Amino acid sequence: QVHLVESGGGLVQAGGSLRLSCAASGSMFSINAMGWYRQAPGKQRELVARITSGDTTNYADSVKGRFTISRDNAKNTVYLQMNSLKPEDTAVYSCNVEWGGSFNLRSWGQGTQVTVSS
């Protein structure tokens, strides 16, 4: 069983910063990538940022230049540094881990609320 523990969400004013963390544990093997998704009320879930085992990153256009994803492989932990936050960044942010090599398994965290006030 895979367990993802997220932390770092909260309320911040526009222009502020937050750092999200997600620690993965349990019966995982061959982690292919880790990432963050978000879902705002009334909207579909979208990819925010993703980092592969080879440290290739990709970002949603809306966060490029403001958010930075990184990972600590030894700790199976992924981070999302969010700067210059905007009210439209308000959403539930969920951690995702792609693992299992060719089995392409995915596990999700429970989500953490990020609220940016104007």
C-alpha positions in Angstrom: 0.0 0.0 0.0 1.2 3.5 -0.9 0.8 6.4 1.4 1.3 10.0 0.4 1.4 12.7 3.1 1.1 16.3 1.9 1.7 19.5 3.8 2.3 23.2 3.4 -1.1 24.4 2.1 -2.9 27.4 3.7 -4.1 30.9 3.2 -1.8 33.6 1.7 -2.2 37.0 0.3 -1.7 37.6 -3.4 2.0 38.0 -4.2 3.0 35.7 -1.4 4.6 32.3 -1.3 3.9 28.8 -0.1 5.9 25.6 -0.3 4.1 22.3 -0.6 5.7 18.9 0.4 4.6 15.4 -0.3 6.3 12.4 1.2 5.7 9.0 -0.3 6.0 5.7 1.6 4.9 2.1 1.4 5.1 -0.7 -1.1 6.4 1.2 -4.1 9.0 0.4 -6.6 10.5 2.2 -9.6 9.1 5.7 -9.2 8.8 7.2 -12.7 7.6 10.6 -11.8 6.1 12.8 -9.1 3.9 15.7 -9.6 1.3 18.1 -8.4 -2.2 18.6 -9.7 -4.9 21.1 -8.7 -8.6 21.4 -8.8 -10.5 24.6 -8.3 -14.3 24.7 -7.6 -16.3 24.0 -10.7 -13.2 23.2 -12.8 -11.4 20.1 -13.9 -8.3 18.8 -12.3 -5.2 20.1 -14.1 -1.5 19.3 -14.0 0.5 22.0 -12.2 4.0 20.5 -12.4 5.7 17.2 -12.8 9.2 15.9 -12.4 10.5 12.6 -13.7 13.1 10.3 -12.2 15.6 11.9 -14.6 14.7 15.4 -13.3 12.9 16.4 -16.4 10.2 18.9 -15.4 7.1 20.3 -17.0 4.8 23.0 -15.9 1.4 24.4 -16.7 1.7 27.5 -18.7 -0.1 29.5 -16.0 2.6 28.8 -13.4 5.8 28.9 -15.4 8.2 31.3 -13.9 6.4 31.3 -10.6 6.4 27.7 -9.4 9.3 25.3 -9.1 9.1 21.6 -8.5 11.9 19.6 -7.0 12.4 16.2 -5.4 14.5 14.4 -2.9 14.9 10.9 -4.2 16.4 9.6 -0.9 13.3 10.7 0.9 10.8 10.0 -1.8 9.6 13.5 -1.3 8.5 16.1 -3.9 8.2 19.8 -3.3 6.4 22.6 -5.0 7.7 26.1 -4.3 5.0 28.6 -5.2 5.9 32.3 -5.6 4.0 35.3 -6.7 0.7 33.6 -5.9 -2.5 34.9 -7.5 -6.1 34.4 -6.5 -6.6 32.2 -9.5 -4.1 29.7 -8.0 -6.7 29.0 -5.3 -7.5 25.2 -5.4 -7.0 21.9 -3.8 -3.5 20.7 -4.6 -2.9 17.0 -4.8 0.3 15.0 -5.0 0.7 12.2 -7.5 3.3 9.5 -7.8 3.7 7.4 -11.0 5.5 4.2 -10.1 5.9 0.5 -10.9 7.9 0.9 -14.1 6.1 -0.5 -17.1 3.0 -1.2 -14.9 2.3 2.6 -14.9 0.7 2.7 -11.5 -0.5 6.0 -9.9 -1.2 7.0 -6.4 -2.7 10.1 -5.0 -2.5 12.2 -1.9 -5.6 13.4 -0.1 -5.1 17.0 -1.2 -4.2 20.2 0.6 -6.1 23.5 0.2 -4.3 26.6 -1.1 -6.2 29.8 -0.8 -4.9 33.1 -2.2 -6.7 36.2 -1.1 -6.7 39.4 -3.2 
